[in-house]
């Protein structure tokens, strides 16, 4: 079977992405996403916002927001609807300028119903802070019990 290549897209050079030079930025991103999830699970909006740049963009299946006020409003809405959250990081993938983190999350709503969400966050950092966070996720599924 022959591979199909698109000449308009440069080939991904895995040796460069997986080289030692790329591991530093990936480790920084992994530390940032873990700290971000810790504060998100604690439902601590003030601490959560310290992980974002002033003009950060967050993209969810519902749309995109940009800037601290809009990002904070997005999370406040989630915190109000789902007062509890747990997250398990399943895998991390180093990229060239951006990194992906696969997760499994359980949100608990105000009626104590639990909702499973699985997906991947694509994250870009600027000066060690989240400048872009895009969530590719399945629709929430209500859990039994």
Residue, then its C-alpha position, 0 to 999 in steps of 0.5 A: x500500500x502506498x502512502x498519500x502525501x499532500x505536497x502543501x503540508x510539510x512532513x512531520x519530522x518525528x526525530x525533531x519533535x521527539x528529540x531532547x530539545x522538544x522534551x523541555x517544552x513538553x514537560x513544561x506543558x505537562x506540568x501546566x496542564x496538571x496544575x490547571x486540572x488541579x485548580x479546575x477540579x478544586x473549582x478555584x476560579x482565581x487560581x485557575x485563571x493564573x494559568x492563562x495569558x491575558x489574551x488567552x483563547x479557549x475553544x470548546x465544542x460550544x465555541x471560542x472565547x478570548x481574554x481573561x474576562x471571557x475565559x473566566x465567565x466560561x469557567x464560572x458557568x461550568x463551575x455553577x452547573x457542575x460543582x464537582x469535577x475529577x480528571x484523569x490524564x490518559x496520555x500526553x503527546x509532544x508536538x511542535x509548538x503545541x501539545x495534546x493531552x488525552x483525558x477522562x473527566x467526570x463532572x457532577x451536576x447540582x443534582x448529583x448526577x455524574x457525566x463522563x467526558x472523554x477527549x483531548x486538549x490541544x494546548x499552546x503556551x506563551x511564556x509558560x502560560x496557556x495562550x490557547x486551549x482547544x478541547x476536542x471532546x465527546x458529548x457528555x454521557x450520564x453515568x449510572x449510579 
